[in-house]
């Protein structure tokens, strides 16, 4: 027996070492698998059994399952092969937007024994989106005395893909007077700058039309185009200048639509039309355009939609001030979204066992996970159940909890428990979530039948008719179902050299007693016999009864010697 235990312990140590090595190779405290987006349903991701160093049959034996963070089942585990397969097509842009890497956390749960393995699925980008300009037509006003080498900012294109599949460079055509430079923004975005290469004569070239092309780095490459209309105008020698090159503001996530975020201000030393300033969003992404707007005359930046701290914590909004002569200045508004306690905790049941058998020691009833999307104290949680129940909560890793029995349960005392699991955060106001589960206690055969009386006395007139119903006995059993189904039988004995069964019979289902022959008082005044009550449990429990009773044919009993319960017949003349 010691050798078997040692081998089992050694095997578990080997599995734990394999898991540790796999986690270390992933470079973090969490294991990682990878898959390209848009793969077909059923595509192979990894072999879990091979990765964890388990035999194929152990996954099923240990109750292996895949659990996700938000109840969306992206993956399915084939317990027969150990293969982890895609359950649905994954769109990286829908799942993660611009965030890279795109990681979907999930867990591999082994129930027997309990083990939780955190894993991440890295959804890798493919080049399935082409660059696109939010504005396909641009107007650029260039003074005719602009010196060669002057840079003009152009509106950028956006590409929902990431990394090399995102925009890598821009080209311009025709390029007899211009060339385009590709610059990198603060968030890794690429934007174009038009370089004035050769002097222009407004009278000769009052207007030039250019085609701006954005190219990504995919293979094959994708592209998008916009038209740039260049107007050659008179001299405007002062560009707008902002009072601050960088504005930093904090906005609560529950601010209503239309709330003022900040007011920016720029000044232009020119006069007339060249000194008139219009404000606009610059190098804006699709998300910035949906979220903020700027009043072109006042410079007020307001919200177009509700903010959500749990989705995006900060924004960088570039504002451009353009004067009537086409010169412009720029500033950046950094918007920090502050968290409010607007998300109640969430509770997800991973495993529930009901009914549970009575008389067992500490037993696992349920496994569940709690989550709160808020941050700080707003995202801290406490979990509890009612105090008057024989159950306890035990915390595990990653906000997992186990619901266990404190002690062995007794179905005969209480057969049903209604448990309310409450999860509460520490925000202001404190938000809570309650989840109700019902636990049934199943019966085992732990109670023997008990007779309803300690003494049974039956009187029978002599010369009775055979097979006459003389009376009944009754026993009860505190168990339920088959364990409480009682069968009655006579214990073998003899009376006057004849078997008891030749005098008396009993109905095994209801305990009815019958005299099988006519009795003569002068020959038999009284006799006794024993009855056994047996339940239907496994193993069956039984109670035997024995009693001695002496009576005459005309009076009440004058002597009773009791041991458990008795059945005696007395003949009356």
C-alpha atoms as one frame of an Amber mdcrd trajectory, in Angstrom:
protein
   0.000   0.000   0.000   2.897   2.398   0.814   4.484   1.659  -2.577   1.238
   2.608  -4.430   0.942   5.865  -2.487   4.573   6.749  -3.230   4.080   6.109
  -6.979   0.931   8.293  -7.004   2.726  11.081  -5.180   5.711  10.869  -7.555
   3.384  11.048 -10.581   1.678  14.169  -9.227   5.098  15.766  -8.618   6.105
  15.039 -12.243   2.844  16.578 -13.569   3.366  19.682 -11.399   6.957  20.007
 -12.704   5.757  19.768 -16.334   3.120  22.463 -15.728   5.754  24.689 -14.058
   8.162  24.290 -16.985   5.345  25.037 -19.483   4.420  28.217 -17.568   8.063
  29.336 -17.387   8.496  28.866 -21.153   5.477  31.134 -21.710   7.386  33.887
 -19.891   4.760  34.648 -17.227   2.747  33.113 -14.402   0.191  31.941 -16.972
   0.496  29.315 -19.734  -0.168  30.454 -23.284  -1.482  28.890 -26.492  -1.672
  30.777 -29.796  -4.010  30.667 -32.791  -4.531  32.871 -35.848  -7.797  34.760
 -36.084 -10.556  33.654 -38.504  -9.590  29.978 -38.228 -12.496  27.601 -38.897
 -14.574  26.088 -36.102 -12.967  22.861 -34.889  -9.418  23.983 -35.730  -6.671
  22.478 -33.566  -5.102  24.763 -30.937  -3.015  22.458 -28.735  -2.985  19.045
 -27.089  -3.680  19.693 -23.401  -2.815  16.169 -22.277   0.601  16.337 -23.956
   1.250  19.859 -22.639   0.412  18.889 -19.028   2.186  15.544 -19.245  -1.010
  13.555 -18.644  -2.223  10.315 -20.139  -5.276  10.694 -22.400  -7.586   8.842
 -20.010  -6.565  11.048 -17.069  -8.350  14.105 -18.500 -11.717  12.348 -18.301
 -10.932  10.632 -14.998  -9.963  13.930 -13.369 -13.029  15.779 -14.706 -11.060
  18.168 -16.942 -12.973  21.212 -18.216 -12.246  24.552 -19.859 -13.584  27.649
 -18.082 -13.668  31.134 -19.614 -13.561  34.558 -17.949 -16.816  35.950 -19.389
 -18.861  32.752 -19.935 -18.164  32.815 -23.712 -16.909  29.386 -24.693 -14.282
  30.037 -27.373 -12.702  26.621 -26.856 -13.751  23.023 -26.355 -11.706  20.171
 -24.917 -11.887  16.696 -26.480 -11.427  14.393 -23.482 -10.815  11.363 -25.736
  -7.833  12.874 -27.590  -6.790  15.709 -25.262  -7.055  18.166 -28.196  -8.090
  21.776 -27.501 -10.260  22.946 -30.421 -11.867  26.206 -31.533 -15.574  26.390
 -30.777 -16.158  29.505 -32.863 -14.347  31.754 -35.318 -12.298  34.429 -33.556
 -12.165  37.995 -34.850  -9.130  39.610 -33.202 -10.342  43.146 -33.993 -13.753
  42.472 -32.417 -12.220  40.850 -29.333  -9.315  43.210 -28.603  -9.486  46.222
 -30.928  -6.035  47.879 -31.150  -4.683  46.067 -28.063  -1.700  43.806 -28.772
  -1.075  41.101 -27.879  -4.707  39.945 -27.938  -4.903  37.577 -24.964  -8.050
  35.704 -23.904  -7.624  34.299 -20.384  -9.200  30.959 -19.470  -8.617  28.139
 -17.010  -8.215  24.375 -17.249 -10.056  22.845 -14.274  -9.107  19.401 -12.979
 -11.677  18.413 -10.373 -10.197  15.165  -8.996  -8.034  16.206  -7.275  -8.902
  19.893  -7.548  -6.374  21.859  -9.605  -6.820  25.157 -11.458  -4.390  25.964
 -14.295  -4.551  29.561 -15.657  -3.960  29.791 -19.428  -4.062  32.522 -22.080
  -5.089  32.161 -25.712  -3.063  34.514 -27.934  -5.201  35.447 -30.946  -2.745
  36.462 -33.664  -3.589  38.988 -36.333  -3.948  38.277 -40.064  -4.101  40.962
 -42.726  -7.873  40.984 -43.226  -8.430  44.773 -43.269  -7.257  47.378 -45.750
  -6.219  50.901 -44.710  -9.043  53.440 -44.993  -9.122  57.215 -44.765 -11.855
  58.627 -42.550 -11.802  61.612 -44.909 -11.280  60.609 -48.524 -11.027  64.238
 -49.698  -8.583  66.755 -48.177  -8.087  70.433 -48.889  -4.641  71.936 -48.410
  -3.954  75.644 -48.830  -0.310  76.488 -49.514   1.008  80.047 -49.753   2.832
  80.641 -52.965   5.933  81.884 -51.139   6.297  78.693 -49.109   9.985  77.633
 -49.141  10.928  74.147 -50.344  11.258  71.617 -47.534   8.166  72.899 -45.698
   6.073  70.145 -44.117   2.283  69.952 -44.214   0.363  67.477 -42.063  -2.182
  65.327 -43.845  -5.085  63.346 -42.436  -4.068  59.811 -41.600  -5.666  56.527
 -42.594  -6.687  53.834 -40.113  -6.226  50.073 -40.303  -7.957  47.756 -37.831
  -5.099  45.249 -38.088  -2.042  45.509 -35.831   1.739  45.119 -36.075   3.129
  44.600 -39.543  -0.420  44.281 -40.899  -1.093  47.916 -39.895  -0.169  50.960
 -41.976   3.575  51.101 -42.701   4.011  53.943 -45.197   2.326  56.490 -47.484
   2.948  57.459 -51.127   1.829  60.458 -53.204   1.141  60.809 -56.936   1.977
  62.840 -58.970   5.102  63.954 -57.151   6.610  66.678 -59.394   6.261  69.307
 -56.614   5.749  67.165 -53.535   6.896  64.059 -51.703   5.439  62.404 -48.647
   7.148  61.366 -45.407   5.728  58.713 -43.096   5.945  59.581 -39.406   5.251
  57.470 -36.314   2.789  58.712 -33.706   2.867  58.255 -29.945   0.688  55.125
 -30.036   2.549  53.467 -32.910   0.246  54.975 -35.572   1.730  56.130 -38.868
   0.683  59.464 -40.355   1.711  61.294 -43.539   3.484  64.617 -43.907   3.534
  66.330 -47.269   6.930  67.851 -48.117   6.940  70.910 -50.383   9.725  70.021
 -52.835   9.614  72.667 -55.563   8.435  76.288 -55.585   4.947  76.973 -56.966
   3.661  79.853 -59.047   0.075  80.600 -58.075  -0.689  81.989 -61.503   0.682
  78.890 -63.251  -0.624  76.289 -60.808  -3.597  77.711 -58.872  -4.696  74.168
 -57.952  -3.073  70.704 -57.872  -4.827  67.372 -57.233  -2.828  64.558 -55.633
  -3.601  60.927 -54.771  -2.432  59.883 -51.301  -2.046  56.106 -50.797  -1.695
  54.301 -47.454  -0.059  50.846 -47.565   0.060  48.220 -44.846   2.827  45.665
 -44.285   0.805  42.512 -44.889   1.569  39.917 -47.503   0.051  40.648 -49.911
  -0.107  44.331 -49.007  -3.448  46.175 -48.838  -3.973  49.873 -49.530  -6.424
  52.748 -49.335  -6.462  56.123 -51.121  -7.627  59.702 -50.595  -7.624  62.792
 -52.787  -5.544  65.810 -51.712  -6.594  69.097 -53.289  -3.862  71.742 -53.033
  -4.816  75.421 -53.420  -1.970  77.896 -53.889  -2.870  81.110 -52.016  -1.409
  84.408 -51.011   1.032  84.806 -48.108   0.051  84.061 -44.504   3.149  84.306
 -42.355   1.859  83.417 -38.861   0.511  80.042 -37.771  -1.867  79.597 -34.818
  -0.159  78.829 -31.477  -1.934  77.070 -28.598  -1.762  78.441 -25.063  -0.627
  74.954 -23.991   0.945  72.286 -26.122  -0.458  69.602 -23.782  -3.656  69.573
 -21.730  -4.296  66.920 -19.081  -7.789  66.409 -17.652  -9.627  63.774 -15.580
 -13.210  62.797 -16.435 -15.390  60.417 -14.342 -16.674  57.513 -16.411 -20.307
  58.290 -15.464 -20.201  61.805 -16.968 -23.261  62.402 -19.201 -23.053  62.758
 -22.970 -22.355  66.368 -23.907 -20.208  67.065 -20.837 -17.406  69.593 -21.313
 -14.027  67.871 -21.231 -11.748  70.887 -21.761 -11.596  74.147 -23.684  -8.456
  74.667 -25.788  -7.337  78.064 -27.066  -4.959  79.173 -29.825  -3.841  82.630
 -31.004  -2.832  83.878 -34.479  -0.934  87.177 -34.896  -2.264  87.674 -38.404
  -5.309  89.793 -39.083  -8.418  89.354 -41.171  -9.078  85.983 -42.692  -5.514
  84.827 -41.993  -6.115  85.378 -38.287  -9.468  83.530 -38.092  -8.997  80.164
 -36.345 -11.030  76.998 -36.712 -10.509  73.999 -34.388 -10.754  70.367 -35.448
  -9.755  66.876 -34.326  -6.454  65.857 -35.845  -5.072  62.369 -36.593  -8.214
  60.996 -35.042  -8.916  57.306 -34.879 -12.403  55.895 -35.276 -12.676  55.544
 -31.485 -11.674  59.197 -30.903 -14.187  60.373 -33.511 -16.995  58.406 -31.832
 -16.105  59.594 -28.337 -15.203  63.323 -28.623 -16.116  66.386 -30.650 -14.639
  69.879 -30.765 -16.510  73.099 -31.428 -14.717  74.583 -34.420 -15.246  78.161
 -33.224 -14.868  77.984 -29.417 -12.404  75.106 -28.972 -14.722  73.323 -26.496
 -14.110  69.567 -26.421 -17.198  67.597 -25.386 -18.221  63.939 -25.049 -20.198
  62.268 -27.819 -20.714  58.991 -25.980 -20.435  57.542 -22.482 -16.997  56.611
 -21.197 -16.226  53.218 -19.676 -13.152  52.917 -17.442 -13.265  49.112 -17.677
 -12.815  49.338 -21.483 -10.473  52.340 -21.997  -8.657  54.184 -19.188  -7.137
  57.076 -21.177  -7.327  58.904 -24.506  -4.914  61.140 -26.403  -6.879  63.660
 -28.460  -4.949  65.779 -30.962  -6.495  69.190 -31.718  -5.550  71.265 -34.733
  -6.085  75.020 -34.999  -6.127  76.197 -38.637  -6.228  79.838 -39.702  -7.870
  81.253 -42.821  -4.601  81.129 -44.693  -4.152  77.390 -44.234  -1.462  77.437
 -41.497  -2.056  75.334 -38.451  -0.864  74.595 -34.921  -1.450  71.530 -32.800
  -1.902  70.485 -29.197  -2.635  67.244 -27.394  -5.384  66.666 -24.800  -4.748
  63.695 -22.490  -8.057  62.496 -21.018  -7.744  60.241 -17.972 -10.970  58.309
 -17.297 -11.568  57.870 -13.551 -13.360  54.829 -12.202 -16.716  54.918 -10.381
 -18.398  51.957  -8.737 -20.818  51.160 -11.562 -20.350  47.402 -11.864 -21.784
  44.989  -9.299 -19.764  41.840  -8.648 -20.420  38.865 -10.907 -20.625  35.230
  -9.755 -20.288  32.234 -12.085 -20.973  28.682 -10.903 -18.436  26.248 -12.397
 -19.525  23.072 -10.604 -22.529  22.131  -8.430 -23.231  18.781  -6.752 -26.797
  18.143  -5.582 -28.009  15.949  -4.019 -25.181  15.065  -1.624 -25.249  11.982
   0.551 -25.813  12.251   4.286 -23.258  11.043   6.880 -20.253  12.001   4.710
 -17.395  14.115   6.155 -16.318  17.404   4.538 -17.771  17.315   0.992 -17.384
  19.766  -1.927 -20.766  21.105  -2.965 -19.908  23.824  -5.520 -17.022  25.669
  -7.229 -17.618  29.247  -8.371 -15.725  32.366  -9.421 -16.326  36.028  -8.573
 -15.362  39.027 -10.681 -15.762  42.817 -10.507 -14.802  44.894 -13.540 -14.163
  48.016 -11.447 -10.711  48.893 -10.092  -9.208  49.757  -6.707 -11.592  49.439
  -3.763 -14.470  49.367  -6.256 -13.142  46.043  -7.539 -12.250  44.460  -4.183
 -14.798  41.880  -3.039 -15.889  39.893   0.002 -17.895  36.667  -0.295 -20.064
  35.048   2.403 -23.095  32.814   3.125 -25.613  32.573   5.988 -24.081  31.833
   9.407 -26.695  29.276  10.487 -25.858  26.672   7.841 -23.468  23.705   8.100
 -21.458  24.956   5.116 -18.244  26.970   4.701 -16.583  28.923   1.879 -12.901
  28.348   1.086 -11.079  30.802  -1.233  -8.776  29.516  -3.960  -6.713  31.153
  -6.724  -7.980  33.818  -9.151 -11.129  34.579  -7.083 -12.301  30.955  -7.172
 -14.182  29.651  -4.131 -15.240  26.194  -2.968 -18.474  25.601  -1.019 -17.970
  22.705   1.432 -19.953  21.009   4.181 -18.685  21.699   7.722 -19.668  18.265
   8.971 -21.655  15.185   8.034 -25.308  16.014   7.259 -28.341  14.140   8.584
 -31.202  13.879   6.099 -33.658  12.882   8.833 -32.957  16.232  10.564 -33.002
  18.375   7.381 -33.320  17.265   3.783 -33.104  20.597   1.896 -30.790  23.621
   2.286 -31.342  26.926   0.503 -27.971  28.696   0.389 -27.552  32.351  -0.579
 -24.032  33.263  -1.744 -23.483  37.027  -1.395 -20.621  38.879  -3.131 -20.102
  42.528  -2.098 -17.530  45.072  -3.259 -15.901  47.844  -1.193 -16.933  50.741
  -3.407 -19.187  53.673  -2.529 -22.002  52.814  -2.635 -21.265  49.145  -1.944
 -22.754  46.930  -4.650 -23.683  43.301  -4.122 -24.788  40.246  -6.047 -26.700
  37.317  -4.538 -26.866  33.816  -5.997 -29.229  31.190  -4.570 -28.571  27.473
  -4.799 -30.602  24.573  -3.417 -28.756  21.569  -2.000 -30.670  18.320  -1.453
 -29.464  15.707   1.046 -29.858  12.123  -0.208 -30.747   9.266   2.127 -28.602
   6.332   3.234 -29.945   3.383   5.218 -28.895   4.453   8.722 -32.160   3.832
  10.634 -33.712   0.475  11.595 -37.480  -0.049  11.595 -39.219   0.649  14.944
 -42.550  -0.901  15.996 -45.329   1.490  16.960 -46.083  -0.492  20.156 -43.967
  -2.390  22.610 -46.755  -4.953  23.207 -49.321  -6.369  20.783 -52.230  -8.401
  22.277 -54.681 -10.192  20.013 -57.813 -12.011  21.267 -59.307 -14.788  19.214
 -62.629 -16.590  19.782 -62.185 -20.354  19.819 -63.521 -22.433  16.929 -62.607
 -19.584  14.631 -62.795 -19.855  10.857 -59.424 -20.627   9.181 -57.641 -17.735
   7.365 -59.472 -15.231   9.559 -57.896 -11.738   9.785 -57.145 -11.292  13.508
 -55.291  -7.978  13.655 -52.261  -6.013  12.442 -48.861  -4.828  13.577 -47.018
  -1.747  12.318 -43.456  -0.420  12.254 -41.958   2.819  10.897 -38.540   3.778
   9.476 -37.118   7.360   9.523 -35.300   6.801   6.234 -36.939   7.521   2.871
 -37.687   5.692  -0.378 -36.519   2.099  -0.602 -34.624   2.473   2.676 -37.973
   3.043   4.458 -39.977   0.294   2.730 -40.735  -2.303   5.441 -41.276  -6.045
   4.972 -42.787  -8.136   7.781 -41.962 -11.798   8.464 -42.418 -14.414  11.199
 -39.365 -15.754  12.980 -39.266 -19.546  12.735 -40.448 -21.380  15.890 -42.484
 -24.445  16.899 -45.574 -24.791  19.049 -46.633 -28.241  20.284 -44.337 -29.933
  17.803 -45.837 -28.025  14.877 -44.181 -25.138  12.992 -45.528 -21.691  13.860
 -46.349 -21.178  10.178 -49.071 -23.858  10.475 -50.956 -21.652  12.982 -50.285
 -18.072  11.896 -49.392 -16.149   8.705 -48.508 -12.474   8.163 -48.884 -10.219
   5.120 -45.309  -9.090   4.354 -46.450  -5.714   2.952 -48.937  -4.433   5.561
 -48.427  -6.570   8.699 -51.934  -8.126   8.707 -52.110 -11.352  10.780 -54.215
 -14.425   9.942 -55.066 -17.610  11.952 -54.629 -20.537   9.604 -56.572 -23.180
  11.648 -59.455 -23.380  14.083 -58.244 -23.137  17.716 -59.662 -24.920  20.777
 -59.462 -23.009  24.066 -59.410 -26.234  26.096 -56.326 -27.289  24.142 -54.545
 -23.886  23.701 -55.139 -20.862  25.950 -52.245 -18.720  24.735 -49.098 -18.807
  22.660 -46.548 -16.269  21.523 -44.412 -15.734  18.452 -41.842 -13.223  17.129
 -42.064 -10.901  14.098 -39.199  -9.242  12.228 -39.537  -5.897  10.415 -36.890
  -5.483   7.668 -36.339  -2.335   5.536 -35.400  -2.282   1.848 -31.978  -0.646
   2.229 -28.621  -2.094   1.262 -27.566  -3.552   3.582 -31.033  -4.129   5.008
 -31.672  -3.262   8.663 -34.193  -5.207  10.737 -35.821  -5.317  14.142 -36.927
  -8.573  15.795 -39.651  -8.655  18.484 -40.194 -11.136  21.311 -42.706 -11.132
  24.160 -44.320 -13.625  26.524 -48.001 -13.151  27.458 -50.176 -15.495  29.572
 -53.962 -15.036  29.530 -57.076 -17.112  30.186 -60.098 -17.234  27.968 -62.275
 -14.760  29.852 -60.166 -12.052  31.446 -57.531  -9.436  30.647 -53.846 -10.450
  30.678 -52.497 -10.927  34.184 -48.753 -11.151  33.378 -46.697  -9.347  30.748
 -42.990  -9.880  30.310 -41.851  -7.388  27.630 -38.777  -7.425  25.406 -39.175
  -5.087  22.411 -42.538  -5.888  20.868 -44.684  -9.039  21.070 -47.564 -10.690
  19.355 -49.538 -13.264  21.337 -52.814 -15.070  20.667 -55.367 -15.891  23.337
 -58.305 -18.168  22.676 -61.622 -17.380  24.338 -64.318 -19.963  25.014
